[in-house]
């Protein structure tokens, strides 16, 4: 039986996208938010969400 590899990719909104979409400044900067997401053991890849 073959093993199935399942990966999890998470998109993290950039500061600019949040400001444009919600018209508010972020509390936690993007560079810190993406590192938090990358530290989650179930996340294989964290990428910027720009649109």
Secondary structure, DSSP 8 states (H G I E B T S, - for coil): --------EEEEE-HHHHHHHHSS--SS-HHHHHHHHHTSTT-SEEEEE--
